[in-house]
Amino acid sequence: VEELCSKNKVACSIFTVDCKEMASELGLTSEEAGRKARYEAFGKAASEILERGITKEKIAIAVAHNANDQCETILFRLMRGTGTDGLAGIPYKRFDERGFAVIRPILDFKRSEIEEYCRQRGLRPRIDHTNEENLYARNRIRNMLIPFLQDNFNENVIDTVNRLGRIAASDREYLKEQ
């Protein structure tokens, strides 16, 4: 990532966090600690940009959640007994605790589409090897449940579940307006 940023003259900030230690100190799972560390790093990087005189309205933290992540999230919440808000899944945009916009510009693209795009352009994205390990419920949903549903019930389950999420988000917004 540093190499790619350097080659393209893009600023790059590197943060190192011991997620196991953070998890232990805060009573979190290592997965929750990793998420917390990532968003803290994003917030710090955005704050550094703010200190350079760029207004908060012009700063957005773009994260790489995609259609597969959305499906995983909705299924995960469904199995935990969520309501309409949880079925709405991951929002396209939200604001973090510092007031920075967090956007998800590739939320409608499947992982396979993104991988194909990268392959065609000779890009080598960083892949977190722990995504393939079935230690966490989310990974088991990704690696076991979704393929099972695709093979045995609906090959388009990612699209179908994500459509449910969009409907739930629309219903949620309507109810809030009322």
N, C-alpha and C positions, 0 to 999 in steps of 0.2 A: 504494500500500500504506500509506504514511504517512497519507494522507487517510482511508482506510477505518478504520485503527486509531484515529485521533484521533476520528472520528465515533462509534465504538463504545466509546470509553474503554478501549482495549486498549494496553498498553505496546508500544512498537515500538523496536527497536534497528537502526540502519543501520550497515553496515560497507562500506567501500570498499577494494577490493584490485585491484592491477594484476596480473591473472592472467598476462599475457604475460611480465611481469618475473619473477613467481614461477616460472613454467614454465622460463624461462631459467636462473634461479639454482639451481633444484632438479633440472634435467634431466628435466622432465616435459612432457607434451603440455599445451597450453592447456586442454584438456578435463579432464585429471587435476588440473591446478592449480586450476581452477574448483571441482571437487569438494572438493579439500583446503581451499580457502578457505571454502567454504560450511560444512563440518563444523567447521572451526576457529571460525567465527563463531557457529554454534549452541552450541558448547561454551563460548565466552566469555559468551554471553547466559545460558546455564544457570548458569554460575558466578556471574554477577551476582545471579541469583535466589537462589542458595545463600547468598550473603553477606547477604541480607535475612532469613535465619533459616528459610527453607523447607528441609525435609530433602530429601536427594537422592532418597529413595524417592518423594517427591511431585512430582518434576520429570520430565517426559517431553518429548523433542524430537520433535514430530510432523512428518514430512515427507510430501510429496505423491506418492510413488510410486504408480502405479496399475497396472491389469492390462496395459496396453500396455507399460509400462516392464518389467514382469515378463517378458512374452513376449520383448521385445527382449533382455533380459539373458540369458535361457536360450538363445535362438538364437545370440547372440554367443558365449557360452561353448561351446555345442555345436560351433560352427565352429572354435573354438580347440582342441578335443579334450579337453573336460572330463570329469571323472568324476561320480559320484553327487552329491557335495557341490555341484559347480557346476550340475548339472541342477536342484538344489533351488531355485535362483534367489535372489531377494531375500527375506530373512526378515521376518516380520511385526514382530519385535522383536529388537533386539540392544543391546549396551551399548558405548558409545564408550570411547576410551582413558582418559577421566576418570571412567568409571563411570556416566554418565548413560544412561538408557534412550532409545533411538531407536526410535520406533514408526511404523508405516505403516498408518494407519486406513482408507485408501481403496485398498489394494492389490488388492482384488477388484472394483473398479469400472473399467470401460473409460473411456478418455478421452472418447469420444462421450457416454457417460452423464453424466460430470461436466460437460462443456460444455453439455449439454441442461439439467441442473440449474441451472447458472449463468444460462443464457439465460432460463429460466422465471422466475427470481427477480431479473432485471435486474442480475446481478453481472457485473463486468468483470475477470476474472482477468488477471494479468500473464502474458504469453506471451513466452518467450525466442525472439526471431526467429531465432537461430542453429539452433534445432531443425529449421528447414526447409531449412537448408543441408546439402548432402551432403559436407561436408568430412571428417566423422568416420565410422568404420565403423558406430557405433551409429545415426547419422542415416540412413545408407544402408539399414540394416536396417529402420528405422522408415518411411522414405519410399519405398523401392524394393522390398525383399525381402518384407516383410509384405503389402503390397498385391498383389504378384505371386503370392504363395502363396494369398491370399484369392481372387483372380480365376481362378487356374489349377488349384488343388488342393483347397482347403478354405476356404470362406467363414468358418468358425468357428475358424480357425487360432489366434487369440489364446486362446480358451477351451481348445482342445486342447493347446497348448503349456503353458499354465498348469496344466492337469490333470496333465501329465507332471511339472511342477515339484512339485506337491503330493504326488504318488506318490513321487518321489525324496526329498523331505523326510521323508516318513513312513518310507521304507526306511532313510534315514540315521539317524533317531532310533532305530529298531528295532535297527540294527546297533550303535549306541553303547551301548544298554542291554545288549546281549548281551556 
